[in-house]
């Protein structure tokens, strides 16, 4: 039997497997949809949208938190033949204007809280549908369903969709200007899902959590689309602070996160051990983590544990580590992923020692998300695995990596010049990444081509490598921008982690948890100085951070300094903080400029 080659066809095949099985749920399961209920709603939504004039080639936008209702609405839009896409909830009205004008959508399905912002964008909308509460001049979901005509031919409509139709738009981060609308076809998506699952198995009933925004391509592929193709069960997490509770509730079988989430989980484990007051339990935890650390060190060194150490790890696993994984909710994983940014080797090693091997993936929206990965048993530290089967690659003279294959985007929407600059006539896509490939096909990402630092001595360095190494040494750092291009040494602008601010202030009995107050706190500065020194110890001398400044602000996603996916906007940062940067290069130490504490690191 042929495999489905459109997302509606995949959904219909999945629904038929077990209509009574739970497809989507919230944390705790008080709200859920079976595949049968889900399919019935998809039919109603498609009929309602068709009555509004939505059909093949149109676009429908979504703007809401991760919620159960999203799925039948999104999949219903797909069944009309429309291109459905999500926007980040944090976008301003001005940013929405650009995206909506580029996408050409006349329908938005959203939460009521975003109606005013959508209208303020200035792009006329034929219809706004509110998913959670009535709002003047909008439709409710119930009203949308009631619009459906009895003569609407649901089956013929979704079966008319072809693999070459555009399934979604993904708006890239836009580190240097407006985001570009990446057009992804059903064919590219089908290839991505099947190629990925051929390396990292995805089975019917596998459990996963959706906590990244649905505008993030990683969430769309690993949750929405693989759910349609393979029948995974999704638990929605509307607020990332609920993620620990979700993991403990779901015990996912497949799961991935960005490096910062893995680092926070690592910090949570370490904090819980440090806070243990029962002497016997504390001693057991300390012993188990020490054994885990030896396994991690062996993995980082690329050597196996000897028989004695392996036996001790087995004992630690049976006595402590297995229960620790269960407490985290990560005890039933078939595989775990980290992607979207480099993850520090120490973080990978830590979880490997706990018995949670993590596979790094590499990809980009222009390549339908995931391009390379290796199963946990074949993953190699510091690499992002190997190309998915069916893809071709080549490396340019300057080290830039090029990819060709079925998952390459169609184009940047309405931007032929930018498309031509990225995708050549022979189908090769320029990734913008400097990547090396070894004799066995394992890829190692060095950095973005345009972001490499060349200091005044001519040394090329990866700022991302430096930043991730320093951040891994202290959970207090939320963002770090390495400065060093054409400079005699490297410095850093450091921004505190907003989620850690209040707990840190409470733990240290500080009355004010604002960024400005914490940036001036002597104890916190000392903690950061020790962390920078600890990170420096893992870097070469020329890469090390010699001075740093803690900025009295938090950097918000989508702001001047970072994109919605938390990628640094390096040029705007250099311009906005030029005075603070210059102060780090004066002959004597300026006020507010600090040095790493090498005495206690």
N, C-alpha and C positions, 0 to 999 in steps of 0.2 A: 504494500500500500504506500502511495506517495505521501511524503511528509507535507503538512500544511505550509503554504508559502506566503500567507498573509496572517496578520494577528487575529482578525475575526475568525478565519478558518481554524486557527489553532485553538481559540477559545471554545468554539463549538465542539471540536473534537475532545477537548478536556472535559467539558460539561457532561458529555455522554458517559464518561467513565464511572462516576458515582455521584448522581445529582444530590444525594443526601449528605455528602461529606461537607464539612465546614471549609469554606474557601477564604473568607476574610473575617477577622474578629478584632475586638479591642482588647486592651489589657484586662485580664480577668474573665473575658468571655461574656460579659453581660450584654454585649451587642455583637451580633454575628450574622453572616449570610451563608447559607448553603450554596453549592454550585447551582442547584435548581432554582432557588429564590433569586440568585444573582442573574441567571440567564433570563428569567421572566422580567426583571427590572431592565436589563439591557434592551430587550425587545420594546418595552414601553418607552424608554428614553430615546431610542433610535426613531420610533414613530413620532414622538413629540418634536424632536429636532427636525425631522423631515417635514413636518407640518409648518415649521418656521422657515422652510426653504433651504435648510442645510443639506448638502449633498456632496457627492464626490468632487474633490478638488477645493472645497471650502475649508475654512479654518475655524476652530473652536478653541478658546482659551479657558484655562482653569486657574483659579487663585484661591487657595484654601490650605488649611493645615492638613496633616496626614490624618485621614478619617475614613471610616468604613464606607460612607456614602460616595466617596470619590470614585471607587472602582466601577460600579455599574454606570455611573455618569460618563466616565472616561471611555469605558469599553463600548457603551452605547453610542457615543460620538464616533468611535472607530467604525462601527457597523453601518453608519450612513455613508461611509467612504470619505468622510472629512479627515483633515489633518488636525489632530488634537495635540495640544501642548500646554504645559504649565508655566506660569511666571512666578518668580520669587515674591513672596508676600511682603518683603521689605522694600520693593521697588518704589521709588517716588512717582508722583504723577507725571513728571517730565520723562522719567525713564520708561514708564508705561506707554507714553505717547510714541516714543521711538519704536518700541517692540510691537505695539498694536498696528502702527502704520506700516511697519515692515511685513508683519504677518498677514495683514489684510483681513483679520477676523472681524465679524460683526456680531458675534455672540460671545458672552463671557459667562461662565458658571463659577460662582464665588460664594464666599461667606459674606453676610450682610455688612460686616465691619469694613469691607473694601469697596462698597458701592460708591461712596463719595469720591474716593481716590480714583476709581476707574472713570467716573464722569469728569473729574478734574483733569484727566489726561488730555481732554480735548478731542479725542478720537470718537466720532459718533458710533454708538452701538445700537443695532436694531433691537437686540434683546439682552437683558441681564437676568440670569436665573440665580436666585439665592437658595443655598442648600440648607441653611440652618434657621432662618427667621425671615418673616415677610419684611419687605422694604418698599416704600412708595415707588411706583413705576417699574417694578420688577415682577417676575414670575416666581412662584414657589416651585419646587420639584413636582409637587402634586399637580399643580396647574399645567406644567410642562407635559406631564404624562397624559392629562386629559385632552390635550390638543391632538393626540395621535388619531389618525383616520383608520377606520376599519378596513379600508381597501389598500392600506399601505402594504406593499409586498416586501416584507422583511427579508425573506430568504433570497429573493432575486437581488435585493439591494446589496447585501454584504457579499454575495457570490460574484457580483460584478466588479468588485475590487481586484486590481491586478497587482502582481509583485512589484511593478515599477511605480505604483502610486506612492505618494509621500505619506508615511504613517505619522511622523512627528517632526517638530522643529525643536532644536535645542540651541538656546542662545548662549554663546560662549561668554567667558568671564569678562572680556573687554578690559584687559590691563592697560591698553594704550588707546582707548576710545570707545565708541559705541560697540555693544556686543554684535556679533555676526550670527545670523540665523542659519544654523546647519540643517540642511534638508536630508532626512534619513528615509529611505524607501523601505517598503515591506520586505523586499528581497534582501537588503542589507541586514535588516533586523533578524530575519529568519536564519540567515547564515551565521550571524553573531551568536544567537541562542544555541544553535546546534553545534557550532564549532567549539564554543566554550564548554558545553555539557559533555562533549567528547573527551575533554581533558579533566574537567572537574564535574563529576556526575551530579545531575539534578534529577530527582525522582518525584513521582506523584506523592503528595502528602508531606514532602519536606517542609520544615517549619523555618520561617525567617521573620525578622522584624523590619518594618519600614519606618525609619526615623529621620533619614535625610529628606530635604524638601523634594517634592515630586517634580520640581523643575530641574533637579540634578540628574544628569544622565545616568549616573551610577544607580540611583534609586529606580529610575524608569526601567533599566535593563534587568538588574538583579531582583527587583520586586515585581513591578507591573508586567513586563513582557515575559520573563521566565515563568511567572505565575500563569500567564495565558497559554504558553507553549507546553509547560510540564505539569501544571496542577499543584504548585506549591501553596502552602497555607500561610497567609500573611497576617501578622498582628501589627496593627497600626500604633505608632507612638507619636502623639500629637505634640509633645514637648520633650526635648532631649533630656531634660532632668529626670524624666520618667524611664529612661533607658535601663538603669539597673533593675527597676521593678519589672520591666518588660522581659528582660533576660531571665530573671528568676521565675517568672510566670511561664514563659514559652519553652525554655530549654531548647533553643534553635538547633536544627541539624545542619544548616548552612548559614553562614553569617559573615559579614564583612564590615569594615569601618575605616575611616580615615585615620592616619597615624595619631592625631591628637586624641581621639577617643580611646585607642589602645593605650596611650600614655596615661590617660586619666584612670583607666581601669587598673593599670600597674600601680599608680600612686594610691588608689583606693585599697588595694591589697596590702601594700606596705603600711599604710596608715592604720588599717584594721589590726594588723599584727602588732604594731607599736602600741596600740591602745588596749590590747588584751591585758586584763588585770589578774586573771587566774594564773598562778605561777606554773602549774603543770601544763595547761594549754599553751601558754606563752613559750615554754621550753620546747614543746612538741612542734609548734609553728616555726620557731627559730631553727630547729634542727632540720625540718623538712625544707625550708627555704634555703638553708645552707647546702643541702644535698642538691636541690634544684639549681642553685647557682653553679655548682660544679658541672652539672650536665650542660647548662647554658654556656659556661666557659669552654667546655670541650667542643660544643657546636660552633662557637665563634672562632675557635682555633682550627676547626676543620678536622678534628681527631675524634675517634670513638671513645666512649667510656670503657675502662677496663672491666673485667668481670666482677671485681669486688665493688666498684662504684656503681655498676649497673644493677647489681643485686640490692645495694643500699637504696638506690632510687626506687626500685620496685617496692621495697618495704615502706619508704616514705610515701609512695603513691597510694599504697593500700591503707596506710594509717592516717594520712593527713591530706595529701595533695588531691586525691579523688574527691574528698568532701569539700575541699576548697573550690575545685572546679564546679561542683554541684551548687555551692553557695552562690557563685558568680552566675550560674545558669549556662555555663559553657562546657558541660560534661557530656553532651550528646552530639557534639559537632563531628560531621564527616570532613568538613574543611572550613577554614577561616581565611579571610582575605584582608589585606591592607592595600589601599590604593589612593590615588589623587595627589600624593606627595611622597617623597622618600621617608621611610620609617627608620629611626635609629637602630643600628644592629643590636644595641643593648636591650631595646624593647622586644625585638624578635627573640633574642636569647632568653629573656626573662620568661616569656610565655612558653617557649620551647621547653624550658626547665620545668614549668608547671604541668607539662603534658598537653599544651595547646600549640601545635605547630601552625605558623601563619605563612601563607603564600602571598608574596608581593605580586601585584598585577601592574601592568602599564597599559595605558590607552589614552584616548582623547575622543571628544565628541565627534570630530570629523571622521573618525574610524568606528562610529557606532558604539563607542565606550571601550570595552576590553579588547586588547590586541595581543597581549602576551601573558602567560602564567605557567606555573608548573605545579603539579600535585604536591601535597605536603611531603610525601616520601621522596620526591625528586627535586624539591626546591633547594636552591643553593643560596646561602646567605649573601646579601648584597646584590643579587640579581633579581630581575623581574620575570624570570622564567624564559620560555621560548615562544616564538610566534605561534598563534593558533594555526592548526592545519588548514591548508588552502590559501595561505597568504605568501606573498613574495616580499623581499626586502633588498635594499642596497644602501650603501653608506657613501655619501658624497666626499669630495676631496677635503672639505673642512670638517668632516665628522658628522654632518647632519644625517639623520636616519630618514629613509624614504620607504613607504609601504604601498603595495598595490594588491588589490584583491576585491572580492565581492562586498566587503563591508565599508568600502570608501564612500563617503557622502556623495550625494548628487552634485550639490553646489552650495555656496553661500547665497541665501535668498536675496534676489534683486541686487547682487553685488558681483557682476561678471569680472571686473578687474581684480578684485580680491580672490575670487575663485581661481582665475588664471594664474595668479601669483603663488597659489598653494597647490593646485592640481594641474599637472601638465596633460598634453594631448594623448600621451601613452598610458594615462591612468595612474601615474606615480604621484602620491601625496607627500609633500614636504612637511614633516612633523614639527620642525623647529627645535627638535631635541637632539642633543649630542649623545649618541649611544654607541657603545662598543658591543661586539658580538664575538664570543669565543668559538673555538673549533667545534663545540658540541651544540652551538646555537643558543646558548644562554646570553641574555641581554643585560647590560649594565648601563643604567641611565646616569650620565654625568651631570647634565644641567640643561636648561634652556639655552639655545644658541645665543640669543640676544642678552642673556643675563650673566654670562661668565665675567668674572672680575679679572682685570689685568692690572697689577699694581705698578708702581713707578719703576720697579726693577724688572718688569716684563714677565712676571710670573702669572700664569693662568690659574684661576681658582674657581671652584663652584660655590657660590654663596649659599645655595640650598643645602649642600653638605655641611657647611659650617653652621648654619642656623639650626638644622635638625640635631646636630651633635650637641650644641649648647642647650637647646630646649629639652633634650632628653635628660640633662643633668639636673633640672629643677622644674617641677610642675608649676611654679609661680609665674613663669614666662608664658604669656599668651601668644606674642608675636615678637619677632626679632628681625631687624633689617641690617644686613652686613654692609658696611661702607668700606671701600678700599680701592675703587677704580682710580688709577693714576695717583694713588696715595702711597706714602712710605710704609704704612702698616694698616692693619684692619681694625676698625672700631664697630660699634653696634648701637643702634637705637633699640631700646627694649621697651616693650609694652606689657604690662601685667595681664595675667589671665583674669578676665572679668568674673568667671564662675568661681575662681579660687579666692577672690578678694574678701567677700563677706566671711567665709569660714576662717580665713587667715586672721582677720581682724578680731573675730570672736575668740579664737584660740589664744591670741596674744593680748586679749583684753584692751583692744584699741577702740576708741569711741567712734572713729570715722573710717569707713571702708571705701571711701572715694579713691579714685586713681591718684588724685593730687596728694591726698594725705598719706597714702601708702608709699608713693614714690619718694616722699621725704622722710619716711621712717628709717631710723638708723639700723634697727635690727633687720628689717626687710632688705635694705641695701646690702647689709653684710651677708644675708642668705643668698642674694643674687650674685654677689661677688665670689662667694664660694662655689656656686653653681657654674659660673662662667669659667672659673679656674679648673673645675672638674672636667668641663667640656673641652677646654683647651688641652688638657692632658691627653686627649684622644686625637688631637689634630697635629699636623706638622707645624713646625715653628712659624713658618711664613703664613699659615692659615689662621693662627691664633688671634683672638680678640685682645687687643692691648688696652683699650679703654672703652667705656660704655656710658650711656646716659639712659636713665629710666624716665620715660616721658610721663607727664601727669595726666594722661588721658587713656581711655580704652579705645581701641580701633574697632569700629562696628562694621560688620559685613555690608558691602555695597557703599562704604564711605570713600573718603578721599584716598585712604591708604591701602585698603584691601578690597578685593572683589567679593561678590556674594559667596564664592566658594573659598574665600580666605587666601587667595593668591595675592602676593604683594604687588602693589603698583609702584614699582621702584623709582621711576622718573618723577611722578608727583611727590613721593616721599622725599626724594633728594631736594626738590624745589621747596616744599613746604617747611622742611626742617633744616634748611641750609645753615642757619645761624647755629643751631645745636651741633650740627656736624662739624662746622669750622671750629667750634669751641673744643672739640675732641682732638684737634691737631695743633694746639698752641704749645709752645715750648714748656710752659709750666701747667700744672693741673688746674683747670678752670673750675669755678663753682658749679656743682651739679654734674660734674664728670667724675667717673669712678674707675678704679682699676681692679682687675681680678685679685682675689685674696689667695695667694699661693701658699700661705703659711699653714692653712688648715684644710685645704682642698683634698 
